[in-house]
C-alpha cells in the first residue's frame, strides 16, 4: 500500500502502521496515542449507500428499552489529566495573587487587574470537572429523542419528537492550534422541516459518533442514506 506508507497521526505526528488501518470505514488508529484519523480520499472505500456496522466503541454503553434504546457516552479521556495539572497551576497562582490583593493595604488595581484570568480559571475548572464526571445520555424511543448531560449541568440538552427526524449523520470538526491539528466528531439530525440540528456536540471520536448514528437509526426504523457534508463513507 504505497499510498499509505507516509500516513501520520494528526495528533502526535507518529507514523500509522498497517495494523491501525480500517479500510472498510476509511479511518486509521494511531498505535502511539490512540487518536483516529481519516484515510486519504484515494485509500477510502468506494461510496456505498450504507455504512458497514460499527462495533461498540470504548466509553459507550447501550441499554435496550421496550420501545427504543438508551446510549451513554462518558466524557472522560486521558488527555484531561494534562488540563487538570494546568488548571491546578493556574488556579493556584490566582489564589496566591488574591491572597495578597485582598489585604487592606493592597491597591485596588491588584484585585481588578486579573479579572479576565479569573474568568478563564473558573471556566477551565468547570470544564475539567465536567469532563471527569459527565456522561451524555441519548434516549431514542418511538415518541421522543432526548439528550441530557450530567451530573454537572451543561448546555445542549434536547427533547424532540422522533417523527420530526428523518436522517442522522456525523460531521468532522477540525481544530488547529499551536500543538497541532486534531479532529472531533458531532452527531446531527435532519428534520422534516427546518434546518438540520446538532444532537451531540464535538468531543466524540469518529467510531463513537458513527455508532450513535447507526444505533439511533436502527431504534427509530430510519434507513441510512448519504447526506451532503457528512463524515465520508
QUIKA-V406448 format. One record per pair of residues at least 12 apart in sequence whose C-alpha atoms are under 6 Angstrom apart, sorted by the first residue. I is the first residue (numbers start at 0). GAP is how many residues later the second one is. D is the distance in whole Angstrom. If there is no record, write none. Layout:
I|GAP|D ; I|GAP|D
This chain:
9|171|6 ; 9|172|6 ; 10|171|6 ; 15|14|5 ; 25|13|5 ; 25|18|5 ; 26|12|5 ; 46|186|6 ; 48|176|6 ; 49|174|6 ; 53|157|6 ; 56|151|6 ; 58|14|6 ; 58|15|5 ; 59|12|6 ; 59|13|5 ; 66|74|5 ; 67|72|6 ; 67|73|4 ; 67|151|5 ; 68|70|6 ; 68|71|5 ; 69|68|6 ; 69|69|4 ; 70|66|6 ; 70|67|5 ; 71|64|6 ; 71|65|4 ; 72|62|5 ; 72|63|5 ; 73|61|4 ; 74|56|5 ; 74|59|6 ; 74|60|6 ; 75|55|5 ; 75|56|5 ; 129|22|6 ; 133|16|5 ; 133|17|6 ; 134|14|6 ; 134|15|6 ; 135|12|6 ; 135|13|5 ; 142|18|6 ; 142|19|5 ; 143|16|6 ; 143|17|5 ; 143|18|5 ; 144|14|6 ; 144|15|5 ; 144|17|6 ; 145|12|5 ; 145|13|5 ; 163|27|5 ; 163|28|6 ; 164|25|6 ; 164|26|4 ; 165|24|6 ; 165|25|6 ; 166|22|6 ; 166|23|5 ; 167|20|6 ; 167|21|4 ; 167|45|6 ; 168|18|6 ; 168|19|5 ; 168|61|6 ; 169|16|6 ; 169|17|5 ; 169|18|6 ; 169|60|5 ; 169|61|5 ; 170|14|6 ; 170|15|5 ; 170|59|5 ; 170|60|5 ; 171|12|6 ; 171|13|5 ; 172|12|6 ; 183|18|5 ; 183|19|5 ; 183|20|6 ; 184|17|5 ; 184|19|5 ; 184|20|6 ; 184|21|6 ; 185|14|6 ; 185|15|5 ; 185|16|5 ; 186|12|5 ; 186|13|5 ; 186|22|6
